Amino acid sequence: MSLPRSAMELTAELVALVERTEPDPGPTPGLPDPTAADLDATASALLATRPAGPLWLFAYGSLIWKPELTHLETRQALAHGWHRRFCMRLTRWRGTRDVPGLMMALDRGGSCAGLAYRLPDADPHGQLVRLLIRETDSRQPTNVPRWMRLTTPDGPLHALAFVASPRGSNYAGRLPHSVVARTLARAAGHWGSGAQYLYNTVTQLEAHGIRDRNLWALQARVAEEIRGLMLPLAA
């Protein structure tokens, strides 16, 4: 798929101006990390309802540019009824308790173009546990796993995806674009900055021929925010 030859306003050079690593503050009091038993139980429950066929995973954000897992096949895929939204509040990872960040998740409505990864057949339980460790934010998670139907050029398939739960402890809902841009331009944690997260996501989507209109507009807003932050320093 070819895309218009317009350049991103959020550049690696702008991201570098706000990139930093903050100490990990650890879990929010009252919201502990899931235990090994929790992860095992969730993986078992998912496998009990697993659709027939190969194990597929839907990647729409950081799993595209940092999958950290082995996959045997990649397909372009479309999830109907879901869209990308920065709707998860972060007080660690890419934010702190003093300067909370935001993470993207799948929220209800619209559609989302991404990638489907076919995972190896061996040890599905272990693979799901590794994904849960990476994606689950607390014992009252906002980023929750579910099976969903995807449309691909080679036909429909069912895949595991992580979606936003409105009942989750870190669900931020629908925030104004200006608030999201301001947050991503300023927040960072022990995994890096929100600006870096957005930059990596948009550039890798573009590399796969996928342009998310909302993210494309957001990257321009974040670039403007960063330039505004730098003006007092240049004066």
C-alpha positions as CSV (number, residue, x, y, z in Angstrom):
1,M,0.0,0.0,0.0
2,S,1.4,3.4,-1.0
3,L,1.0,6.4,1.3
4,P,1.2,10.1,0.5
5,R,4.7,11.3,0.6
6,S,4.2,13.8,3.5
7,A,6.9,13.9,6.1
8,M,6.3,13.3,9.8
9,E,6.6,16.5,11.9
10,L,7.6,14.4,15.0
11,T,11.2,13.6,14.2
12,A,13.9,11.6,15.9
13,E,15.7,14.8,16.7
14,L,12.6,16.3,18.4
15,V,12.0,13.1,20.4
16,A,15.6,13.2,21.6
17,L,15.1,16.6,23.1
18,V,12.6,15.2,25.6
19,E,13.9,11.6,25.9
20,R,15.0,10.6,29.4
21,T,14.8,7.6,31.7
22,E,13.2,7.9,35.1
23,P,13.5,5.6,38.1
24,D,10.8,2.9,38.3
25,P,8.5,3.8,41.2
26,G,7.1,0.3,41.3
27,P,3.4,-0.6,41.5
28,T,0.9,1.9,42.6
29,P,-0.1,1.4,46.2
30,G,-3.2,-0.8,46.4
31,L,-2.6,-2.0,42.8
32,P,0.0,-4.8,43.0
33,D,1.4,-6.6,40.0
34,P,-0.3,-9.9,39.1
35,T,1.3,-12.9,40.7
36,A,2.6,-16.0,38.9
37,A,-0.6,-17.8,39.9
38,D,-2.7,-15.0,38.5
39,L,-0.9,-15.1,35.1
40,D,-1.1,-18.9,35.0
41,A,-4.9,-18.8,35.7
42,T,-5.5,-16.1,33.0
43,A,-3.5,-18.1,30.4
44,S,-5.4,-21.2,31.2
45,A,-8.8,-19.4,30.9
46,L,-7.8,-18.0,27.6
47,L,-6.7,-21.4,26.3
48,A,-10.0,-22.9,27.4
49,T,-11.8,-20.5,25.1
50,R,-9.2,-20.5,22.3
51,P,-10.7,-20.7,18.8
52,A,-9.7,-23.6,16.6
53,G,-6.6,-23.2,14.4
54,P,-3.2,-21.6,14.8
55,L,-2.4,-19.2,17.6
56,W,-2.5,-15.7,16.2
57,L,-1.7,-12.4,17.9
58,F,-2.9,-8.9,16.8
59,A,-0.3,-6.2,17.0
60,Y,-1.4,-2.6,16.7
61,G,1.2,-0.6,18.7
62,S,4.5,-1.5,20.4
63,L,4.1,-5.2,19.5
64,I,4.8,-4.0,15.9
65,W,8.1,-2.3,16.7
66,K,9.1,-4.4,19.7
67,P,7.5,-7.8,19.5
68,E,9.9,-9.7,21.7
69,L,8.5,-13.0,20.6
70,T,9.0,-15.5,17.8
71,H,6.4,-15.5,15.0
72,L,6.2,-17.7,12.0
73,E,4.1,-15.5,9.7
74,T,2.9,-11.9,9.5
75,R,-0.3,-10.7,7.8
76,Q,-1.9,-7.3,7.4
77,A,-5.1,-7.4,9.5
78,L,-8.1,-5.3,10.3
79,A,-10.0,-5.3,13.6
80,H,-13.6,-4.1,13.2
81,G,-15.2,-2.4,16.2
82,W,-12.0,-1.2,17.8
83,H,-9.6,1.7,17.3
84,R,-6.3,2.9,18.8
85,R,-6.6,5.4,21.6
86,F,-4.3,6.8,24.3
87,C,-6.7,5.9,27.1
88,M,-4.4,4.2,29.6
89,R,-3.0,6.3,32.4
90,L,0.6,5.4,33.3
91,T,2.4,6.2,36.6
92,R,5.4,3.9,35.6
93,W,6.9,2.5,32.4
94,R,6.4,5.7,30.3
95,G,5.3,8.0,33.1
96,T,5.7,8.7,36.8
97,R,3.4,9.5,39.7
98,D,4.4,13.2,39.5
99,V,4.1,13.3,35.7
100,P,1.7,10.6,34.6
101,G,1.9,9.3,31.0
102,L,-0.5,7.7,28.6
103,M,-0.3,4.4,26.7
104,M,-2.3,3.3,23.7
105,A,-4.9,0.6,23.8
106,L,-7.7,-0.7,21.7
107,D,-10.9,1.1,22.6
108,R,-14.5,0.5,21.3
109,G,-15.6,1.9,18.0
110,G,-14.3,2.2,14.5
111,S,-11.6,-0.1,13.0
112,C,-7.9,-0.6,13.4
113,A,-5.4,-1.8,10.9
114,G,-2.4,-3.7,12.2
115,L,-0.5,-6.9,11.9
116,A,-1.4,-10.5,12.8
117,Y,1.5,-12.7,13.9
118,R,1.2,-16.5,13.8
119,L,2.9,-17.8,16.9
120,P,4.7,-21.2,17.1
121,D,2.5,-24.2,18.0
122,A,4.7,-25.3,20.9
123,D,3.9,-24.3,24.5
124,P,0.9,-22.0,23.9
125,H,0.5,-21.6,27.7
126,G,4.0,-20.3,28.1
127,Q,3.7,-17.9,25.2
128,L,0.5,-16.5,26.7
129,V,2.1,-16.1,30.1
130,R,5.0,-14.1,28.5
131,L,2.5,-11.9,26.7
132,L,0.5,-11.3,29.9
133,I,3.7,-10.3,31.8
134,R,4.4,-7.7,29.2
135,E,0.9,-6.4,28.7
136,T,-0.9,-6.6,32.1
137,D,-0.6,-3.4,34.1
138,S,-1.9,-4.6,37.5
139,R,-4.1,-7.1,39.3
140,Q,-7.0,-4.8,38.3
141,P,-5.8,-4.6,34.7
142,T,-6.9,-2.0,32.1
143,N,-5.2,-3.8,29.2
144,V,-7.0,-7.1,29.0
145,P,-6.7,-10.0,26.6
146,R,-9.5,-11.3,24.4
147,W,-10.0,-13.3,21.3
148,M,-11.3,-11.3,18.3
149,R,-12.0,-11.9,14.6
150,L,-9.7,-10.1,12.1
151,T,-10.0,-9.6,8.4
152,T,-6.9,-10.3,6.4
153,P,-6.1,-10.5,2.6
154,D,-5.9,-14.3,3.1
155,G,-9.3,-14.5,4.8
156,P,-10.7,-14.1,8.3
157,L,-8.9,-15.4,11.4
158,H,-9.2,-15.3,15.2
159,A,-6.4,-13.7,17.2
160,L,-5.6,-12.7,20.7
161,A,-5.6,-9.0,21.2
162,F,-5.2,-6.7,24.2
163,V,-8.0,-4.1,24.6
164,A,-8.9,-1.4,27.1
165,S,-11.3,-2.3,29.9
166,P,-13.4,0.7,31.0
167,R,-13.5,-1.0,34.5
168,G,-9.7,-1.0,34.6
169,S,-7.9,0.9,37.3
170,N,-5.9,3.0,34.8
171,Y,-8.6,3.6,32.2
172,A,-8.5,7.3,31.2
173,G,-11.4,7.3,28.7
174,R,-11.7,9.8,25.8
175,L,-9.3,12.7,26.5
176,P,-9.1,15.9,24.4
177,H,-6.4,15.7,21.7
178,S,-4.6,18.7,23.3
179,V,-4.3,16.8,26.6
180,V,-3.0,13.7,25.0
181,A,-0.4,15.7,23.0
182,R,0.7,17.7,26.1
183,T,1.1,14.5,28.1
184,L,3.1,12.6,25.5
185,A,5.5,15.5,25.0
186,R,6.3,15.7,28.7
187,A,5.9,12.2,30.3
188,A,8.7,9.6,30.6
189,G,9.5,6.6,32.8
190,H,12.0,3.8,33.1
191,W,11.0,2.5,29.6
192,G,11.5,6.0,28.0
193,S,9.2,8.8,26.9
194,G,5.7,9.0,25.6
195,A,7.0,10.9,22.6
196,Q,9.3,8.0,21.7
197,Y,6.4,5.5,22.0
198,L,4.3,7.6,19.6
199,Y,7.2,8.1,17.2
200,N,8.1,4.4,17.0
201,T,4.5,3.4,16.5
202,V,3.8,5.9,13.7
203,T,7.1,5.2,11.9
204,Q,6.6,1.5,12.0
205,L,3.0,1.7,10.9
206,E,4.1,3.8,8.0
207,A,6.8,1.2,7.1
208,H,4.0,-1.4,6.8
209,G,1.9,0.9,4.7
210,I,-0.6,1.7,7.5
211,R,-1.6,5.3,8.2
212,D,-3.8,5.9,11.3
213,R,-5.3,9.3,10.7
214,N,-5.7,10.0,14.4
215,L,-2.1,9.1,15.2
216,W,-0.8,11.1,12.2
217,A,-2.6,14.2,13.5
218,L,-1.4,13.5,17.0
219,Q,2.3,13.2,16.0
220,A,2.1,16.8,14.5
221,R,0.5,18.1,17.8
222,V,3.2,16.4,19.9
223,A,5.9,17.9,17.6
224,E,4.4,21.3,18.2
225,E,4.3,20.8,21.9
226,I,8.0,19.8,22.0
227,R,9.0,22.8,20.0
228,G,7.0,25.0,22.4
229,L,8.9,23.4,25.4
230,M,12.2,24.3,23.8
231,L,11.4,28.0,23.1
232,P,12.1,29.2,26.7
233,L,15.4,27.3,26.6
234,A,16.4,29.0,23.4
235,A,15.5,32.5,24.7
